[in-house]
Amino acid sequence: MTATTVAPSPDRSTAAPGWRGTGYPQQVLILTGRSVNALLKNPQLVVFSLLQPLITLTLFSQVFGTVLESSTLFPAGVSYINYLMPAILIISGIGAALQSGMGLINDLRNGVLARFRSLPLRSSSVLVARSLADLLRTAAQMLLLLVFATAVFGFSPPGGFLGAVLAALLGLVVSWALTWLFLALAAWLRNSEVMQAVGFLATFPMMFASSAYVPVDGLPGWVQAIALFNPLTYAVDTARDLTLGDPVGNGILLSLATTAGVLVVCMSLAVKGFQRPLQSR
């Protein structure tokens, strides 16, 4: 007669815990890599994204430079390229920010985000990853801008290399805030045609009703009033002080405070809009 042996029951205290998904930083890292790879697989978009700020710099420096350098409103002893370049660093991320919103709408339409929602992912990680991927693209644009402006137009900031780098870093902060602005618009609008129209109406007043291209004192009175409430004005003025070697004072605090306000509000709106049902239009 053979004895029947019974296998011991597994010890639950030593059993491997169930997988609960990756942590938030890993989610952001993986999704950022996905967005970067998707961008690199579209070389036409990469090329045009890099060319856009270079064309803007060339047109404005050549069209307005000769006229404004002889104007009494223009700072004495400052070349227009040194005056313009800080503004270009601040606004160069607007195009990438708008494309970030358009990319989110495409993902909402093609079903990618529907698949993401079936995974153990925090919804905000998708938005953070997209914003970081576009921030990397903006950083590449700024590096190319600095090299191009120095080699072709003789950009030589009195504030030196450090001033130009600090201005570029401030431009990245502003670009990140603007990216969240367009992500919020995309999450609520969910329509590419409307998004383009709203983006046009939002970006052009921000760029031209500011101190980006001409001194605020040279603008009409009603445009000056708008420029005083435009967050880009404070960021451009601070970047210009850094590159020209002028005292920054409280300008850096004011520009960071206004940018942080835009960032916090838009991040909250973007996450709330993104969490709405995908069928909502």
C-alpha positions in Angstrom: 0.0 0.0 0.0 1.5 3.3 -1.1 1.3 6.4 1.1 -0.1 9.4 -0.5 2.0 12.5 0.0 0.4 15.9 0.1 2.4 18.8 -1.2 2.7 21.6 1.4 0.5 24.6 0.7 2.5 27.7 -0.5 3.4 30.2 2.2 1.4 33.3 1.4 3.7 35.5 3.3 6.6 34.6 0.9 4.6 34.6 -2.3 5.6 37.2 -4.9 3.3 40.2 -4.8 1.1 40.8 -7.9 2.3 43.3 -10.5 0.6 46.6 -10.1 2.2 48.5 -13.0 5.2 50.7 -13.2 5.7 53.8 -11.1 4.8 57.3 -12.3 8.4 58.3 -13.3 8.8 55.1 -15.4 5.5 55.8 -17.1 6.5 59.3 -18.0 9.9 58.1 -19.2 8.5 55.3 -21.4 5.8 57.5 -22.9 8.3 60.4 -23.5 10.4 57.9 -25.5 7.4 56.9 -27.5 6.6 60.5 -28.4 10.3 61.2 -29.3 10.4 58.1 -31.5 7.2 59.0 -33.2 8.7 62.5 -34.0 11.9 61.0 -35.3 10.0 58.7 -37.6 8.6 61.8 -39.3 11.7 63.5 -40.7 9.6 66.1 -42.7 8.1 67.4 -39.4 11.6 67.5 -37.8 13.1 69.5 -40.6 10.2 72.0 -40.8 10.2 72.4 -37.0 13.8 73.3 -37.0 13.5 75.6 -40.0 10.6 77.6 -38.8 12.4 79.6 -36.1 15.4 80.2 -38.4 13.1 81.7 -41.0 11.4 83.9 -38.4 14.8 85.1 -37.2 16.0 85.8 -40.8 12.8 87.7 -41.9 12.5 89.9 -38.8 16.2 90.7 -38.5 16.5 91.7 -42.2 13.1 93.4 -42.6 13.0 95.4 -39.4 16.7 95.6 -38.5 17.7 98.5 -40.8 14.6 100.6 -39.9 14.6 100.1 -36.2 18.4 100.6 -35.6 18.0 104.2 -36.9 15.0 104.9 -34.8 15.2 107.1 -31.7 13.1 104.6 -29.8 15.7 101.9 -30.2 18.3 101.4 -27.5 21.5 103.3 -28.4 24.5 101.1 -29.2 22.6 97.9 -29.5 22.4 96.0 -32.7 19.0 94.7 -33.7 20.1 91.1 -33.8 21.2 91.4 -30.2 17.9 93.0 -29.4 15.8 90.5 -31.4 17.5 87.2 -30.5 16.3 87.0 -26.8 12.7 87.4 -28.1 13.2 84.7 -30.6 14.4 82.4 -27.9 11.3 83.1 -25.9 8.7 82.7 -28.7 10.4 79.9 -30.6 8.6 77.3 -28.6 5.1 78.5 -29.6 5.2 76.4 -32.8 6.1 73.3 -31.0 3.5 74.0 -28.3 0.8 74.2 -30.9 2.0 71.0 -32.6 1.8 69.3 -29.2 -1.9 70.1 -29.0 -2.5 68.9 -32.5 -0.7 65.7 -31.7 -2.9 65.1 -28.7 -6.0 65.6 -30.9 -4.6 63.0 -33.4 -4.1 60.5 -30.6 -7.6 61.1 -29.3 -8.9 60.4 -32.8 -6.8 57.4 -33.8 -7.5 55.3 -30.8 -4.1 55.4 -29.2 -5.4 57.0 -26.0 -8.2 54.6 -25.8 -5.7 51.8 -25.6 -3.7 53.7 -23.0 -6.8 54.0 -20.8 -7.0 50.2 -20.7 -3.5 50.1 -19.1 -2.6 50.8 -15.5 -1.4 54.3 -16.4 -2.1 57.6 -14.7 -3.8 59.9 -17.2 -1.6 62.8 -16.4 1.6 60.9 -17.3 0.5 60.9 -21.0 0.3 64.7 -21.0 3.5 65.2 -19.1 5.4 62.8 -21.5 4.1 64.7 -24.5 5.0 68.0 -23.0 8.6 66.8 -22.2 9.1 65.3 -25.7 8.2 68.7 -27.3 10.4 70.5 -24.8 13.3 68.4 -26.1 12.4 69.5 -29.6 12.3 73.1 -28.5 15.8 72.8 -26.9 17.1 71.5 -30.2 15.6 74.5 -32.0 17.2 76.9 -29.5 20.6 75.4 -29.9 20.3 75.6 -33.7 19.1 79.2 -33.4 22.1 80.3 -31.3 24.6 78.7 -33.7 22.8 80.1 -36.7 22.5 83.6 -35.3 26.1 83.7 -34.3 27.5 82.3 -37.5 25.3 84.2 -40.0 24.1 87.4 -38.4 27.0 88.1 -35.9 25.0 87.6 -32.7 27.3 88.6 -29.9 25.4 89.3 -26.7 27.1 91.7 -24.3 25.9 89.4 -21.5 28.2 86.7 -22.8 27.7 83.0 -23.2 26.1 82.7 -19.7 23.5 85.4 -20.4 22.5 83.6 -23.7 22.2 80.3 -21.9 20.1 81.7 -19.1 17.8 83.4 -21.7 17.5 80.0 -23.5 16.6 78.3 -20.2 14.0 80.9 -19.5 12.7 80.3 -23.0 12.3 76.6 -22.2 10.3 77.4 -19.1 8.0 79.6 -21.1 7.7 77.0 -23.9 6.7 74.4 -21.4 3.9 76.6 -20.0 2.7 77.4 -23.5 2.7 73.6 -24.3 0.3 73.0 -21.4 -1.8 75.9 -22.7 -2.3 74.2 -26.0 -2.7 70.7 -24.4 -5.5 72.2 -22.4 -7.1 73.6 -25.5 -6.7 70.3 -27.3 -8.2 68.3 -24.4 -11.3 70.4 -24.3 -11.8 71.3 -28.0 -10.8 67.9 -29.6 -11.1 69.4 -33.1 -8.1 70.1 -35.2 -9.7 72.8 -37.3 -11.0 74.7 -34.3 -7.7 74.2 -32.6 -5.8 75.7 -35.5 -8.1 78.7 -35.5 -7.9 79.3 -31.8 -4.1 78.8 -31.9 -3.8 81.5 -34.5 -5.9 83.9 -32.5 -3.9 83.1 -29.3 -0.3 83.2 -30.6 -0.3 86.3 -32.8 -1.5 88.7 -30.2 0.9 87.2 -27.7 3.8 87.7 -30.1 3.1 91.1 -31.5 1.4 92.8 -28.6 4.6 92.5 -26.5 8.1 93.9 -26.4 9.4 91.0 -28.7 10.1 93.0 -31.9 10.0 96.6 -31.0 10.2 98.6 -27.7 6.8 98.9 -26.0 7.1 102.7 -26.0 6.9 102.6 -29.8 3.5 100.8 -29.8 0.1 102.5 -30.0 -1.4 103.3 -26.6 -4.0 100.5 -26.6 -1.4 97.9 -27.7 0.9 99.1 -24.9 -2.0 98.4 -22.4 -2.3 94.8 -23.8 1.5 94.3 -23.7 1.5 95.2 -20.0 -0.8 92.2 -19.3 1.0 89.9 -21.7 3.2 87.3 -19.8 5.5 87.1 -22.8 6.5 90.8 -22.3 8.0 90.1 -18.9 9.8 87.0 -20.2 11.2 88.8 -23.2 12.3 91.8 -21.2 14.1 89.4 -18.7 15.8 87.4 -21.5 16.9 90.7 -23.1 18.4 92.0 -19.9 20.3 88.7 -19.5 21.7 88.8 -23.0 22.5 92.5 -23.0 24.1 92.4 -19.6 21.7 94.8 -18.1 20.5 94.6 -14.5 17.7 92.1 -14.2 16.3 93.2 -10.8 12.8 91.8 -10.0 12.1 91.1 -13.6 13.2 87.5 -13.4 10.8 86.9 -10.4 7.9 88.6 -12.2 8.5 86.6 -15.4 8.8 83.3 -13.5 5.7 84.1 -11.4 3.5 84.9 -14.5 4.8 81.8 -16.3 4.2 79.6 -13.3 0.7 81.0 -13.0 0.0 80.1 -16.6 1.6 76.7 -16.1 -0.4 75.7 -13.0 -3.8 76.8 -14.4 -3.2 75.1 -17.8 -2.0 71.9 -16.3 -5.1 71.6 -14.2 -7.4 72.4 -17.1 -5.5 69.9 -19.4 -5.8 67.0 -17.0 -9.5 67.7 -16.3 -10.2 67.9 -20.0 -8.2 64.8 -20.8 -10.1 62.8 -18.3 -13.4 63.4 -20.0 -15.0 60.5 -21.9 -13.3 59.9 -25.3 -16.7 60.0 -27.0 -17.2 63.6 -25.9 -16.8 66.2 -28.6 
